[in-house]
C-alpha cells in the first residue's frame, strides 16, 4: 500500500504492525461479494461494460476458489484481504 510513496522499503517491523491479513483473510467471501456488488453498480451506472463486469466477477470468483482450496498466497506487505484480492485481480 505504501509502494511508490517512499524511497526506501517499508520496515519489517512496520509491516508486522500494520498488517491484518493474518486474521482478516477469513473475510474473503464478504470482500469478494462487496467487490462484485461494486462492479455491478459501476456497470449499472454505465461506467464499465458488460464484458468488464463479466471479467471482474469471473476473476473474483476464481480468486475465491483459490483461497477456499488453500492455493492462494497472501502477501503481508499488502496489509489486508482487500488489497491482496485486488492485487491478484489486477
C-alpha positions in Angstrom: 0.0 0.0 0.0 2.9 2.3 0.7 4.6 1.5 -2.5 5.7 4.5 -4.5 5.3 7.0 -1.7 8.7 6.5 -0.1 12.1 5.9 -1.5 13.1 3.2 1.0 11.4 -0.1 1.6 8.9 -0.4 4.4 10.4 -1.5 7.7 9.6 -5.2 8.5 8.6 -4.0 12.0 6.1 -1.6 10.5 4.8 -4.3 8.1 4.2 -6.7 11.0 2.5 -3.9 13.0 0.2 -2.7 10.2 -0.8 -5.9 8.5 -4.2 -7.5 9.2 -4.1 -10.3 6.6 -3.1 -12.8 9.3 -6.6 -12.7 10.6 -8.8 -10.8 8.2 -8.2 -13.3 5.4 -11.3 -15.0 6.8 -13.4 -12.2 5.3 -12.5 -13.1 1.7 -16.1 -14.1 0.9 -17.5 -10.9 2.1 -14.8 -8.8 0.4 -15.4 -10.6 -2.9 -19.2 -10.2 -2.7 -18.7 -6.5 -1.9 -16.4 -6.1 -4.9 -18.8 -7.8 -7.2 -21.6 -5.6 -6.0 -19.5 -2.5 -6.6 -18.6 -3.7 -10.1 -22.3 -4.3 -10.7 -23.1 -0.8 -9.6 -20.4 0.6 -11.9 -22.0 -1.4 -14.8 -25.5 -0.1 -14.0 -24.1 3.4 -13.9 -22.7 2.9 -17.4 -19.1 3.2 -16.2 -17.9 -0.2 -17.2 -19.0 -2.5 -20.0 -20.9 -5.8 -19.6 -17.7 -7.6 -20.7 -15.7 -5.8 -17.9 -18.3 -6.8 -15.3 -18.1 -10.4 -16.5 -14.3 -10.4 -16.4 -14.2 -8.8 -13.0 -16.8 -11.1 -11.5 -15.2 -14.2 -13.0 -11.7 -13.2 -11.8 -13.0 -12.5 -8.2 -14.9 -15.9 -8.2 -11.7 -17.6 -9.3 -9.7 -16.0 -6.5 -12.3 -17.1 -4.1 -12.0 -20.7 -5.2 -8.2 -20.4 -4.9 -8.5 -19.1 -1.3 -11.0 -21.8 -0.4 -8.7 -24.5 -1.9 -5.7 -23.2 0.1 -3.9 -22.3 -3.1 -3.8 -18.5 -2.7 -0.6 -16.9 -1.4 -1.3 -14.0 0.8 1.3 -11.2 0.9 1.6 -9.5 4.3 3.1 -6.5 2.6 -0.3 -5.8 1.0 -1.7 -5.5 4.6 -5.3 -6.7 4.3 -7.7 -9.0 2.5 -9.0 -6.4 0.1 -5.6 -5.3 -1.1 -4.5 -9.0 -1.6 -7.6 -9.7 -3.6 -7.3 -6.5 -5.6 -3.6 -7.2 -6.4 -4.4 -10.7 -7.6 -7.3 -9.5 -9.7 -5.3 -6.7 -11.4 
